[in-house]
Amino acid sequence: MTKRKKKLRSESIAGFLFVLPQLLFFAVFTIYPIFEGFRISLYKTTAVENTFVGLQNYITLFQDPFFQKSVLNTVFLVVVVTGGMLLLGMIISLAIFDKSPRYVSFVRSSIYLPVIVSAVVMGMVWKFLLNPANGLVNYYLGKASSGTINLLGNPKTVLWVIAFVTIVASVGTCVIMYVATMNGISGEMLEAARVDGASKLQISLKIIIPLVKATTLYLTVTTVISILKLFVIIQLLSDGGPNNASMSMMYYLYRNAFNYNKKNIAAAVGVLMFIMAVIIALPLFASMSGKEDKK
């Protein structure tokens, strides 16, 4: 074995040893729970025995109207929050990315501040603002409509409120990533478009938005996964109510696991959420990698 091959081999071993702790951490806390959750979902556990029941837990789930409601609510939140975050993040980023560095830094910091604030604190603040008795939001809405308005107590508005709070709390991430990507676009290309008489709207639609598509795909996947796991805001604002109007799949899982002690049902919900995330993420990542290969 030549010295060069020995050196390459030693570097490969050293690199593997550096990533080994992270691989072990990933295997123990991510890979193993996935398989263990799937295994648990195939059993019915009681105080005295653990009985294999196959797909019966999944059949029970799909026959449960509360679970059906939670799926519809989760799909609603995924669509509204993901679409709202991407649209609002894109609009803000297009408006500020070519401004002075100090202005851009100030806006990014201001918008990103809710992201670094604890979700518990954010939920408590909005719970206070939306309080039907003395909340600031409901106070002004009540004055405008000459009556008491309880947005969190109305089944028709509670999901919209949760979606709005989630967007406000998370849109900073979109702005940070979009602005960083837009700053990498060639200034000469944008200047040439302006010289040719293109308006800012045309430059945005024809040049900037297509060039940040990879970022959009990445943000779509990460946002969908985070909404599937949405829990704290729902618990603090509505506790799944009123009348299960804001019950999500994650909250349904929590109630079955910790309130009703039905860990097998909860595991089945977790498996279904994992499958949903994979079904959504794989095509998007495949699309992104396919476009990179063409380049």
N, C-alpha and C positions, 0 to 999 in steps of 0.2 A: 504494500500500500504506500503510495507516494505521500510526500509531506502535504501536498495540496489536499488530497482526499482525506488525510487525517485531520487537517485543519477544518475542512467542511463538516466532517463527522462530529468533531468536538463542538463546533458552533451549533450544529443541529441539536445535539444533546443538551447544550446549555440553554438554547431557546426553549426546548421542550420542558426543561426543569423550571424555567421562569413562568411558563403558562400552566404548569401542573397544578398549583394550588387553586387557580381559578377554575380549571377543568373539574377538579374534585368538588369544589364548592357548587358549581353548576350541576354536576351529576347528583349530588346529595340533596340539594334544595330545589331543583327544578325537574330533572329527568325522573328521579325516583318518585316524587309526589304525583307526577302525571300517571305513571303506571300503577301506583298504589291506589290512586283515586279511581282509576278504571276498574281495578280488581274489587274494591269495596263496593262499587256500584252494582256489581253482579251478585251481591249477597244480601241477605236479610239478617240483621244482627239483633239479638235479644240479650237479656241478662244471662241466659244459660247456654245459648248456642248461636252458631254462625252458619246459616243455611244458604246454600247456593240456589239462587232463583233465576239465573240467566238474565234475560231482558225485562223481567217483570217490573222492576223499578222504573224503567223507561216507559213501559206501557201505562203504569200508574200515573206518571208525570203527564203524559199527553192526554190522559182522561181527566186531569184536574183543571177545572176552569180558572182557578187562581194562577196556575202555572201558565196557561194559555194567555191570560191577561198580562202576566209578567213578561212574556215573550214579545207581545205587541208593544208594551211600554218600552222595552229595551230597544226594539227596532226603531220606534219613534225617536228615542233619545239619540241613537246612533246616527240616524239620518239628519235630524235637526241640528244637533250639536256639531257633528262633523262638517256639515254644509255651512253652518253659521260661522264656525271658527275659521274655516278656510277662506270663506268669502270676506269676512271682516278683516282677517289677518292680511289678505291680499290687498284690499282697498287701502288699509293703513300703510302698508309697506310701499305700495306704489306712490302714495302721497308724500312720503318722507325720505325715501332712500337716496334721492339725488339732492337733498338739501344740505346745509352746512353740517359738518361733523358734530358740532356742539348741539345743534338742534336735534339731530338724529339720535344722539346719545341720550339726551334728556327724554325724548318721547319713548325710546326703547326702554329706558329704566323705569319710567312711569307706568308703562303698560305691562312690563314684566313683574312689577312689584307684587300683584296678586298671586303670581305663580309661586313665589318663594314664601308667601304667607301660608301658615298651616291651614289645611282644609277645614279643620275643626273651628279655627278662629273665623275663617271666611263664612262658614255655615252659621255660626252664632251671630255674627254681625247682620247677615241677611235675615235670619230668624227674627232679630229685634226690629229691623227696618220694616218687615212684612207683618209684624204683629197686628192683628185686627183691632186691638184695643188702643194701643198707643204707638204703633209703628208709623214712621214718617211717610213711607210710601202709601200705605192704606189711608193715612190721614188726608193727604192731598187728593188721592183718587176719590175718597168719600166726599170731599168738598166739591169736586168737579161733578160728581153724579148725585149729590144730595142724598147720600145714604152710606151705610157701612158696607165696605167691601173686604172680603176675606179671600185673597187670591190662593192661599195655601189650603183653605177649607173648601174650595170649589173644585169638584172633579174635572171640570172642563178647563181649568186654568193651571192646576198644580203642576202638571208636566211641563207646560210652557215656562213656568217660573223656574223650575229646576234646570231646564235647558238653558235659560238665560243666565242664571247664576254660574252654571258650569262654563259657559262660553266666556263670561267676564273673567272668571278665575283662571282660564287656560289660554286665552287668545294671545297672550304675551309670547308664548313659545313659538307660535306661528310667525309672529312679527319678527322675532329675533332671527329665525332661520331664513325667512324670506328676504329680509334686508341683507343678511350675510351673502345669500346667493346672488341677489341683484347687484351687489357691489362688485361681484366677480364678472359681470357682463362687460364686454368691451365698450369703453366710452366712445371710441371712434365709430363703432357701429351705430350707437344711439345718436351721435352728432350727425352722422351721414343721413340718418332718417329725418332728423330735424331740418337739415339743409334741403332735402328733397321735398319738404313741405308737409311731412307727416305730423298730425296732431298728437298730443300726449295720449289721447285715447287710442289712436291707431298704433302708436309705438307700444303701448301696454298690451293690446290685444294681439298684435302681429309678431312682436319681438320678445318682450319680457316674459309674458305668461307662458309661451311655449318653452322658453329657455329654463324656466324654473319648474318644469313639469316633474322632474325627478324628486325635487323637494316636496311638491304637492303629493306625490304618491307616497312618499315616506311619512309625511304628516297624516295622511289619510289612514294608513295602517296603524300608526301609533295611537292616533285619536280613537279609532274604533276599538282597539284593545282596551284603552283606558276607560272608555264609556261602558264597555261590557263589565268592567270591574267597579263601576261607580257605586259607592256605598255611603260614604260619610255625609255627603250633602243631602242625600235622600233621608238618611236617618235623622239628621238634625232638623231639616226643614219640615218633613211631612210624616216620617216614620212609616212610610209605605201607604199612607192614607191620602185623602179620606176614602173609605170603602175600597181599599186596595187600588185606588186610581193611580198611584205613583209607585206601585210595586214593580221593581225590576228583577231580572233573573238573579243578580247578585244578592239582592235583599231577600228574595225567596230562598236562596241557598242558605243565607245566614239564619233565617227564622227556622228552617227545618233542622239545621245543624245544632243550634244553640237554644232555641226556644222549645222546639218539639222533640229534640233528641232523635231525629231521624237522619242519622249520618249517611245511611245508604242512599236515601233520596237526594240528600245534599251532594253526595259524590256524583250521582248521575247528572245533576244539574251542572256541576263543574265540568264534567266530561263533554256535555253538550255545548257549553260555553267555549271550551277549548276547540271543539270541532268547528264551531262558528268562526272563531278567530282565524283558524287555519284556512278555512274555505275563503274567507275574505282576503287574508294576507298573501297567500301563495300566488293567485293570479296577478295581483298588483306588483309584487316583487318580480315575478316572471316577466311582466310587461316592462318593468324598469330595466332589468338586466338585458332583455332583448334589444331595447333601444340603445343601451350602452355598447352591445356587441356590434350593432350596425355602424356605430360611429367608428 
